[in-house]
Amino acid sequence: MQKNTQPAERSKNLTINIGEVNTLEVMRDTDYGYFLEAKDGSEILLPNVYVMEDEMPMGSLIDVFVYTDSEDRPVATTKMPYAKLGEYGYFTVVDYKSYGAFLNWGLPKDLFVPLSQQKEYFNIGKKYLLRVCLDEQTGRLFGTQKIGKYFNRDMKGLHQNKALEAIVLAKTPLGFKVVADNQYEGMLFSNEIFEEIRIGDRKKVYIKSVRKDGKLDLSLQPIGKQAKISEAEATILQLLKEADGTLPFTYKSDAEAIKKVFGMSKKNFKRTLTELIESHKIQLLEDAIVLL
């Protein structure tokens, strides 16, 4: 929740949108909480439990998330869910009924996943990667495992080396399937991964190639020799600073040890050491790297 210190151009929402963060005006105080207003005059309740009078004077703008309460009435909260409408999250099952499952998504009311939106039986205590969706008829938010129809196959505006945010969806024989930018289906290949990755992890990724089938081949490192060197240089220099300027590594160091400490392949490590030596940023001793 943000205090009322926003720039002058900030303005409240035209309408109140379920499943999203809304910027609304504090309009009136009631026994139940504050009523907040959008530009079109529609109002929504912010219950007393979320009201902070010193930070929410009448007429101020505040950011709230809007969803429906246990009686399916739209309600505002200053708490933020792990994922909003149209986004993906890795949620834990807290209850299971004959008609569906309830998962913790960071709000008092759990996220409901109907049986029709499950691809497998949900077990209490286990995590599942889901997309947050809106039932247009009821105004209720729900989660779904059936995400294929939501992928965007329009590749306009995408190009090699463009950076995207991604969430890891599943492990496959080739590597890890991810959802990038909450809309694109992509793949990270095992032979190009030099760090631990788990389902549900959020990663910055770079486009390697845009495929004709509407999917993306992705990388955890920038694409191109110079881009990879720049990223690797920053990693090595930062680790040297944290280690008081010396690390016990050379060209001959074990590949697994390099991968574990630096998160890169031995080939990339050796190439980067050469770049750093030539730019007089490090000195390579017989048994160590020294920061200059």
N, C-alpha and C positions, 0 to 999 in steps of 0.2 A: 504494500500500500504506500502510495506516495503522498508526501505532505503537500500543502498548497503553496508550492514555490515554483510553479510551472511558468514557462515563458508566456508572454502576453498572447501569442498567436494560438496557444492551445485552446481548444473549444470542446464542448460536450458533444456526445453522440447525437446524430439526427434521430435515431430510433434506439430502442433497447434490444440487443441481440443476445439470444440465449447461446451459451457455449463459448462466448468470447469475453475479452476484457472490454468493459465499457467505461468511458469517461462521462460521468454524470454529475449534476449539480445537486448539492444538499439543499432541499427546499423546506422541509418542515419536520419538527420533532413530535413524536407521538409516544404513547405508553409502550409501544412495541418496538420502537426504534426510529431511525430516520427514513423519511421517504426521499428518494432521489429521482431527478427528472431528466428526461432527454429533451432535445429541441422540439420534438413534435408534441410535447406536453404529457407523454406517457410517463407513469411513475412506477417505482419498484421499491420494496421495503429492504432496508439494510437493518437486520435485527440488532437489538441492543448489545448482544455479545460482541459485535464487531465495531460498535460505535466508540470513537475516541474523540470526545468533545473538543479537547484542546487542539486537535489536528484537523477537525472537521467543522469549522464555523459555518453558519448559514450562508449560502451563496457560493461556497467554495466548490471546486471541482475535485473529485476523487476517482481513482481507478478501482473498479470492482469487477469481479467475475460473476456472471449471471447463469444460474441453472434452475432446476425445479426442486422444491423441497419434498418431504415425505408425502405431502398431500397434492403433489404435482402443480403447485403454484410457483410461478417465477419468483426468485428471491436473489438478492445480491449478497456477496461475501467479499471480504478483503483477503481471504485465503485464495491461493492459486493452486489449481490442480496440476498433476504431473504432466498432463497433456490437455490441450484445449480442442475445440471442434475442428475436425479435419487434420489433427495431429496424431502421432503414434506414441504409445507409451508401453512400458513393461510393468504390468500391474499384478498384484498378489490376490488370489482368491481368498475371501474371508468367510463366505457362506455359499451354500449350494441348495437349491430347491428343485422340485420336479420341473419347473418351468424356466429355469435359468440360473445363472451364477451372479454373485455380487463380488466386486473387486474393489480394493482400496486404491483410490486415485488421488488421495490427498485432501479430500473434502469430507465433511461430516456424513453426507449421504453417499453411500457407495455407488459405483458405476455398475449398472445392470447389463448383463450380456445374455440375451434370450437364447434358448436352445437352438433356434433357427440360425443364429449367428456364430455358433460354435462348430469347429471342424473336428473336434475331439472332445472326450469327456474331461471336464475341468475338475481338478482335485484341489481341495482346500489346502492352503499353504503354498501351493505352487504358483509360479509366475507365468504369465502369458503376454505376448506382444499383440496389442490391439489398436485399432483405429477408433477414435471417438467420433460418433455420428449423431445426427439429429433426425428424429422421427417428425417429419413435417406436419403430420396429422395431429399428433398429441403434444408436440413441443418438448418431448422428453429426449434427453441425451442417452445414448446407449453405446456399448462397445461391440466391435465385431472382429472376428478372426478372418472373415471372408473379404480380403482386401484387394483381390485382383481387379475388380471392376473400378476401383478408385485410382488406379495408376494412370498417369498422364503419358500418352504415347506421342504427344506433339513435342518434338525436339527443337523447335524454333528458339533461338537465343542461347542454345547450349553449344559449347565449344571446348576443345581440348584445354586442359589446365584450369578451367573454371572451378572455383572452390564452392563446395556445397556442404551443408550439415546433413549428417545421415545417422540413422539408428539401425543397429544390427538386427536383422530379422530372423535369420536361420543359418545353420551350418550345412554345407553341401559338400559333395566329393571334390568340387573345384575350389571351394573357399567359403566365403560368407556372403549370403544374400542380404542386401540392405535396402532401406527406403530412404532416398535422398531428397532433401528439400520438401519432405512430407508429400511427395507426389510421383517421384521417379523410381522405377525398379532398377537396381544396379547390383554389380558383383565386385567383391574384393577377392583377388586370387591368392591362395595360400602361399605360393612361391614368392609373393611380393610383400608378405606381411612379416614384420620383424618385431612385433610386440604382441602381448597377450590380448586377445579379443574374445568377448563373450556376448551372447545374445542379450539385447537390451542396452548395450554400450552405445553411447553417442560419440561420433567421431567427425572430425573435419576431413573431407575427402576431396580428391581432385579428379576431374574427368580425364580418362585416358582416351576413350573413343566413344562416339555416339553410334550405336548399332542400328542397322536397318529395321530390326524387329521392335524398335522403340524401347530398348533397354540401354543401360550405360555400363561400360567397363570403367572401374574406378581404381584409384590408388590412394594410399595414405600419405604419399609424398608428392610434391609438385612434379609435373612431367617435364622432361627435357634435362639434359646433362647439367646445364648451369643452374637450373632451378633446384635440382636435387643436391648439388654441391652447396648452394647457399643455405638450404635447410639443414644439411648435415653439418656445415661449418658452425652454424649457430648452436646446434646441439653440443658439439664437441667443446666449443669455447665456453659455453655455460657450465658444462660439467667440470671443466678445468678450473673455472672460478670457484665453484662450490667445493672443489678438492684442494684449495689453496695453491693452485697452479701446477699441480703434478698428478699424472695418472700413469699407472704401470702397464701401458699398452704400447705396442709397436706394430710395424707391418706384419710381423710374424705371430701376433697374438691369435689365440684360438677363435674360430668363427662364432662358436656358441657364446663365448664370453663377450665378444663384441656385440652380438645381437642382444644379449641380456642387458648390458650396461648402456649401449648407445642407441639401441633400437634400429640398427641398420645392418645391411649385409657387409661381409668382409671386403668385397670388391668396392662398394661405395665408401667404406671407411678408409681404405688405402688411397683411393683417388682423392678423398677430401683431405687426408693428411698431406698429400703432395701439394694441394692447392694452398693449404695453410702455411706450409713451409716456404713455398715460393712467394707468398705475400708477407712473409716475416712476422707471422702472428704466433707461431709456435716453433720450438726446437725439438728435434727428435733425438733422444739419447739412445744408448744401447738397450736400455730396459725401461724407458719411460718417455712420455710426452711432457714437455715443459712449456708453460704459457710465457710468452715474451711481453 
